[in-house]
Amino acid sequence: MHRAIDSGVNFIDTADVYGDGHSEQLIGQLLKERTGEKIIVATKAGRRSSPHVTDSYTADNLTKFVERSLKNLDVDCLDIVQLHTPPTEVFYRPEVFDALDGLVIQGKIRYYGVSVEKVEEALKAIEYPNVQTVQIIFNMFRHRPAGIFFSEAIKRKVGILARVPLASGLLTGKMTERSTFSNDDHRNFNRHGEAFDRGETFSGVDYQTGLRAVEELRALVPVGYTMAQLALKWILMFDAVSCVIPGAKRPDQVEDNIRAVDFPPLDDLQMSAVRDIYDKYIRDQVHQRW
């Protein structure tokens, strides 16, 4: 995290369920060590409910979740709180967003947004006037958000946080048919949505199909850059996107991700080539599902 901040990153995405709060605690420690620097922390709430159902999104529960995050981060007010991929029905309950408005009035959160699985949910969420951000899967294997949703978000001045930008690692170009994953890795146990939404793991794309698409995308990578940097730069070509949130486990991964900013802008032919590969391999699998 320090390497990221040293390199110019000023936005960190987390959630109260990441490490059961440990992620927030580590970020809280970072904030203490970087006193005086402007670091925006966006956390998420809602997934602590068990079972995770529509009726669990109450004012009382959201308040408890927010107060726990305040303690974990050791701050007086949370920068951004996002509903954490709630059931679709939640987006049709105005009282949930009234509860978030109440937390803003109480001074416990500055802004709020949503993390979604589907474009339908994103479009519904931004009908609420105080939704400031939408976190949505957007990458070279998931094009649909760039349609009507992006244009509506721009009209309403809603920020877009592009999550799963590397399609669970497929778009790093480092995976092969022989790649294996640990038992607790969702890439091992959730390929068909066994544990949570299928669209999360590899963006819902069949693994073998994704590998074939990646092989064709490689031709677009200039000398001196990586497949992952191409994937991140492609997202940054869309003006509606406010921030891309790739993960990183090591300082060198942070630096590699940040180098995507220096990746040459993709021209019309390159953007067209990405669309063609998407249409050839991916569209039929994912486009209308999410």
Backbone torsions as a table, in degrees:
resi	resn	phi	psi	omega
1	MET	NA	-39.8	177.4
2	HIS	-61.6	-40.4	179.3
3	ARG	-62.7	-38.5	178.7
4	ALA	-62.3	-48.3	-179.2
5	ILE	-64.3	-41.7	178.0
6	ASP	-60.2	-28.2	-176.5
7	SER	-91.9	2.6	175.4
8	GLY	108.3	-3.3	177.0
9	VAL	-68.7	135.6	178.2
10	ASN	-133.1	16.0	-179.0
11	PHE	-135.9	127.7	179.5
12	ILE	-126.4	130.1	178.2
13	ASP	-104.7	135.1	178.6
14	THR	-147.9	-167.2	176.6
15	ALA	-160.1	155.1	-177.9
16	ASP	-68.5	-18.7	179.9
17	VAL	-94.6	-5.4	177.8
18	TYR	-71.6	111.9	-176.5
19	GLY	64.9	23.7	-178.7
20	ASP	53.7	40.8	178.2
21	GLY	102.2	-12.9	-177.0
22	HIS	-64.5	-37.0	178.2
23	SER	-59.4	-47.4	178.8
24	GLU	-60.4	-39.8	-178.9
25	GLN	-64.3	-40.3	177.8
26	LEU	-64.9	-39.6	178.2
27	ILE	-67.2	-37.6	175.8
28	GLY	-59.5	-39.7	176.6
29	GLN	-64.0	-41.5	177.3
30	LEU	-59.1	-45.5	-179.0
31	LEU	-58.8	-37.4	178.0
32	LYS	-66.6	-38.7	-177.6
33	GLU	-77.6	-16.6	179.5
34	ARG	-117.6	40.2	-179.1
35	THR	-54.3	134.5	177.7
36	GLY	93.9	-12.3	178.0
37	GLU	-94.5	144.0	-178.4
38	LYS	-82.9	102.7	178.3
39	ILE	-123.7	119.5	-179.8
40	ILE	-93.1	127.4	-179.9
41	VAL	-114.4	122.7	175.9
42	ALA	-109.0	117.7	176.2
43	THR	-110.0	-179.6	-177.8
44	LYS	-134.0	156.7	-178.6
45	ALA	-143.2	149.9	175.8
46	GLY	127.7	-30.9	-175.3
47	ARG	-79.6	-5.9	177.5
48	ARG	-74.1	-16.7	179.9
49	SER	-67.6	138.7	177.2
50	SER	-138.1	109.4	5.9
51	PRO	-77.4	156.0	179.3
52	HIS	-85.5	94.1	-175.4
53	VAL	-132.1	166.7	-178.3
54	THR	-54.3	-45.2	-175.0
55	ASP	-67.9	-11.1	178.1
56	SER	-80.0	-10.8	179.7
57	TYR	-86.4	73.9	179.4
58	THR	-108.6	162.8	178.4
59	ALA	-60.1	-39.7	-178.9
60	ASP	-64.3	-47.2	-179.7
61	ASN	-65.2	-44.1	-179.8
62	LEU	-61.9	-38.2	177.7
63	THR	-63.1	-43.5	178.9
64	LYS	-63.1	-42.6	179.8
65	PHE	-63.3	-44.0	-179.0
66	VAL	-64.1	-42.8	-179.3
67	GLU	-65.0	-34.1	176.2
68	ARG	-67.7	-41.1	178.2
69	SER	-65.7	-38.0	176.3
70	LEU	-58.9	-41.9	179.1
71	LYS	-68.2	-44.8	-179.3
72	ASN	-61.1	-43.6	-178.3
73	LEU	-82.8	-14.6	-179.1
74	ASP	56.2	52.2	177.5
75	VAL	-128.8	162.5	-179.9
76	ASP	-85.6	-23.6	-177.0
77	CYS	-149.5	135.8	178.4
78	LEU	-83.0	134.9	-179.3
79	ASP	-62.1	-55.2	-179.2
80	ILE	-141.8	133.2	171.7
81	VAL	-117.4	130.2	-179.5
82	GLN	-116.0	133.2	170.4
83	LEU	-61.4	132.0	-167.5
84	HIS	-93.0	88.6	-178.6
85	THR	37.3	62.6	-179.8
86	PRO	-72.8	167.9	174.1
87	PRO	-57.0	149.1	-177.0
88	THR	-53.1	-36.7	-177.1
89	GLU	-59.7	-26.9	-179.0
90	VAL	-60.4	-34.8	-178.0
91	PHE	-69.7	-11.9	178.9
92	TYR	-105.1	17.3	178.2
93	ARG	-117.6	96.7	-178.8
94	PRO	-57.0	-28.2	-177.9
95	GLU	-64.3	-25.7	176.8
96	VAL	-66.1	-43.0	-179.2
97	PHE	-75.6	-27.9	171.6
98	ASP	-63.2	-38.8	178.5
99	ALA	-63.5	-40.0	177.4
100	LEU	-66.4	-39.1	174.9
101	ASP	-58.1	-39.8	179.3
102	GLY	-63.1	-37.7	178.8
103	LEU	-69.3	-31.6	173.8
104	VAL	-66.1	-46.3	-179.8
105	ILE	-60.6	-37.0	179.4
106	GLN	-73.5	-10.4	179.0
107	GLY	82.5	15.2	-179.2
108	LYS	-88.5	-25.1	174.9
109	ILE	-136.5	147.7	178.4
110	ARG	-86.6	-47.4	-177.9
111	TYR	-140.3	162.2	174.8
112	TYR	-140.1	159.2	179.0
113	GLY	-151.9	-160.6	-178.1
114	VAL	-140.2	151.8	167.9
115	SER	-113.1	129.8	-170.6
116	VAL	-127.0	161.9	172.3
117	GLU	-97.1	-34.8	-169.6
118	LYS	-122.1	150.3	175.0
119	VAL	-59.9	-38.1	177.4
120	GLU	-54.1	-44.8	-179.5
121	GLU	-66.6	-39.0	179.3
122	ALA	-62.8	-45.2	-179.3
123	LEU	-65.0	-38.1	177.8
124	LYS	-68.1	-42.2	-177.0
125	ALA	-59.6	-40.8	-175.1
126	ILE	-78.9	1.2	169.5
127	GLU	-72.2	-22.4	177.1
128	TYR	-81.9	123.2	-168.3
129	PRO	-63.2	-22.2	-176.2
130	ASN	-101.4	6.6	172.1
131	VAL	-73.2	116.3	-173.7
132	GLN	-96.9	-27.6	-176.8
133	THR	-139.3	150.8	172.1
134	VAL	-129.4	123.3	175.2
135	GLN	-99.1	124.0	-173.1
136	ILE	-145.0	148.4	176.4
137	ILE	-69.3	122.2	178.6
138	PHE	-147.3	119.0	179.5
139	ASN	-161.7	-174.7	-177.2
140	MET	-67.0	-11.3	175.0
141	PHE	-105.5	5.9	-178.9
142	ARG	-145.2	89.0	-171.9
143	HIS	-93.1	-20.4	-168.3
144	ARG	-55.4	-37.8	-179.3
145	PRO	-56.8	-24.9	-176.8
146	ALA	-72.6	-2.3	177.9
147	GLY	-83.6	-124.5	-174.7
148	ILE	-62.1	-32.4	-177.8
149	PHE	-62.7	-47.3	-179.3
150	PHE	-59.6	-42.6	-178.6
151	SER	-65.7	-38.7	178.0
152	GLU	-68.5	-38.3	179.0
153	ALA	-63.8	-40.5	178.0
154	ILE	-63.0	-44.4	179.4
155	LYS	-58.0	-39.6	-175.1
156	ARG	-93.4	2.2	179.4
157	LYS	57.7	44.0	177.8
158	VAL	-97.6	131.5	178.7
159	GLY	-75.9	145.1	179.0
160	ILE	-117.6	125.2	176.5
161	LEU	-106.6	113.2	-177.1
162	ALA	-84.4	111.8	-179.7
163	ARG	-104.2	167.2	-175.1
164	VAL	49.1	47.3	-174.1
165	PRO	-66.4	-21.9	-178.2
166	LEU	-108.5	16.6	176.2
167	ALA	51.7	54.1	177.9
168	SER	58.0	29.4	177.3
169	GLY	98.1	-14.7	179.8
170	LEU	-57.4	-39.9	-175.7
171	LEU	-82.8	8.3	169.8
172	THR	-79.7	-19.1	-177.6
173	GLY	76.9	6.9	-176.5
174	LYS	-96.4	-7.2	-177.0
175	MET	-91.7	150.3	179.2
176	THR	-136.2	178.9	176.6
177	GLU	-62.8	-20.5	-177.5
178	ARG	-94.8	-1.5	-179.2
179	SER	-64.3	139.7	177.8
180	THR	-124.6	158.5	-177.7
181	PHE	-133.6	149.2	-177.7
182	SER	-67.0	163.4	-176.5
183	ASN	-62.0	-29.2	-178.5
184	ASP	-94.8	10.6	179.1
185	ASP	-93.2	126.3	-177.2
186	HIS	-60.5	-21.2	177.8
187	ARG	-69.6	-14.5	177.0
188	ASN	-93.9	-38.4	-171.2
189	PHE	-113.4	-2.4	-175.8
190	ASN	-124.8	24.7	-175.8
191	ARG	-62.6	-27.0	-178.8
192	HIS	-116.8	21.9	176.7
193	GLY	77.6	27.4	-178.2
194	GLU	-65.4	-34.0	-174.2
195	ALA	-107.5	-35.0	177.5
196	PHE	-156.4	-170.5	-170.0
197	ASP	-52.0	130.9	-178.8
198	ARG	-61.3	-29.7	-177.5
199	GLY	-67.1	-11.9	179.5
200	GLU	-75.0	-49.8	-174.8
201	THR	-77.9	119.5	-176.2
202	PHE	55.2	27.5	179.8
203	SER	58.1	23.3	178.7
204	GLY	85.3	2.5	-176.7
205	VAL	-88.0	137.4	173.3
206	ASP	-57.2	134.0	-173.0
207	TYR	-58.1	-48.7	-178.5
208	GLN	-63.8	-39.6	177.7
209	THR	-62.9	-42.3	178.8
210	GLY	-60.8	-40.4	178.9
211	LEU	-62.0	-40.0	179.6
212	ARG	-66.0	-41.0	178.9
213	ALA	-65.0	-40.4	179.7
214	VAL	-61.2	-39.0	179.8
215	GLU	-59.8	-36.3	178.5
216	GLU	-77.4	-32.2	178.7
217	LEU	-67.6	-26.6	-178.7
218	ARG	-54.8	-31.8	-176.9
219	ALA	-64.0	-16.2	-178.0
220	LEU	-90.8	-5.1	-175.9
221	VAL	-85.4	117.8	178.3
222	PRO	-69.3	158.0	176.8
223	VAL	-58.7	134.4	178.2
224	GLY	95.3	-5.4	179.3
225	TYR	-121.1	172.7	-177.9
226	THR	-116.5	165.4	176.4
227	MET	-59.8	-41.5	-180.0
228	ALA	-62.0	-39.9	179.4
229	GLN	-66.9	-36.4	174.2
230	LEU	-60.8	-45.6	-177.8
231	ALA	-62.3	-41.1	179.5
232	LEU	-70.2	-40.5	179.8
233	LYS	-64.5	-37.4	178.4
234	TRP	-57.7	-43.0	178.8
235	ILE	-63.6	-42.2	-177.8
236	LEU	-68.7	-11.2	177.1
237	MET	-73.1	-11.1	-178.4
238	PHE	-98.5	116.5	-174.8
239	ASP	-61.0	-25.3	-178.3
240	ALA	-68.4	-22.6	-176.5
241	VAL	-77.1	124.4	178.7
242	SER	-86.7	-37.5	-174.9
243	CYS	-158.3	144.6	173.7
244	VAL	-108.1	136.9	-174.8
245	ILE	-121.8	74.0	173.5
246	PRO	-74.5	151.5	175.8
247	GLY	-87.2	163.4	176.7
248	ALA	-155.3	136.8	178.8
249	LYS	-104.4	-19.0	-175.8
250	ARG	-132.8	154.4	178.5
251	PRO	-55.3	-37.9	-178.7
252	ASP	-67.6	-31.1	176.0
253	GLN	-68.2	-37.7	175.7
254	VAL	-59.0	-47.5	-178.2
255	GLU	-64.5	-40.2	178.7
256	ASP	-62.8	-42.1	178.8
257	ASN	-62.2	-44.5	-176.6
258	ILE	-65.5	-29.3	178.9
259	ARG	-63.3	-16.0	177.8
260	ALA	-60.2	-26.7	178.3
261	VAL	-62.4	-33.2	-178.4
262	ASP	-87.3	-5.5	178.7
263	PHE	-60.7	134.8	-179.4
264	PRO	-57.1	139.1	177.7
265	PRO	-55.1	139.8	178.5
266	LEU	-75.9	135.6	179.0
267	ASP	-87.2	179.2	-176.1
268	ASP	-60.9	-37.2	-179.9
269	LEU	-66.6	-40.3	178.8
270	GLN	-67.5	-42.7	178.5
271	MET	-63.3	-38.6	178.0
272	SER	-65.6	-38.5	179.6
273	ALA	-63.3	-40.0	177.6
274	VAL	-63.0	-43.4	178.5
275	ARG	-61.3	-41.3	-178.6
276	ASP	-63.6	-41.7	179.5
277	ILE	-66.9	-39.4	176.1
278	TYR	-61.1	-46.8	-179.4
279	ASP	-63.8	-36.2	-176.3
280	LYS	-72.0	-43.2	-171.5
281	TYR	-110.2	-33.9	-163.0
282	ILE	-108.1	-39.9	-169.0
283	ARG	-49.1	-49.4	-174.9
284	ASP	-63.4	-26.4	-178.5
285	GLN	-80.2	-34.9	-167.8
286	VAL	-126.0	-24.3	-162.5
287	HIS	-58.3	-47.9	-176.6
288	GLN	-87.0	-4.8	-176.8
289	ARG	-84.7	-35.2	-175.5
290	TRP	-127.8	NA	NA
